Amino acid sequence: MDVRISKHNRLSVFELDALREAFKRSVRENNVTEIKWAEHAELFVKRMIRKESRAIRG
């Protein structure tokens, strides 16, 4: 999943919804318990940022 950040560094409502759905899917696919959601969310966001960074560079 690619999440593009606009030139104003803001996500649209649609992008936020897609990101939320991707996170929920990741939680299900990785069998993350609720107690581990915060840790998983941090790793998930870092992965998304890295993907975005690579997409921008080329």
N, C-alpha and C positions, 0 to 999 in steps of 0.2 A: 504494500500500500504506500503510495506516495502522497504526502501532504505538502502542498506548496504554500509557502507563506507569502502573502502579498507584499508589495513594495513598502507598505506601511507596517510590516511585521505584525499583522493581525490576521487571524483566521476568520473565515466566514462561518456563519451558522451551519452551513452545509458541510464545511470542512471539519468543524468541531464534532458534528454528528458522525461523520465518517470515522474520525479518530476515536471517538467513544465506542463505536461499533467494532472497530479493529481491536481495541483494548479488550472489550468483552469477549471477542472471539479468541484472542490470545490467552485470556484467563481460562476459558473452557478447554482450548487445545492443550494447554500446559498444566491442566488440573491444579490451578493455583487456588489455595484456600483463602478465604476472606481475610484471615489474619496476615497473610503475605501480600495482599493487594498493594499496599503502599510501596513495598520493596519492588514488586513486579512493575508497578506504574513508573517508578523512577527508571528502571532499566528499559522499559518500553519506550519512554519518551527519549531517552538517550539514543536508542537505536533509530527512532524516527528522525531525530536531528541529524545523525550521521548519514542516513539515507538521503535526506534532503540536501545535505552539504555535498555529497558525491554527485547528486543529480545536477546541482547548480554548476559545479566545476566542469562537468562534461560528461 
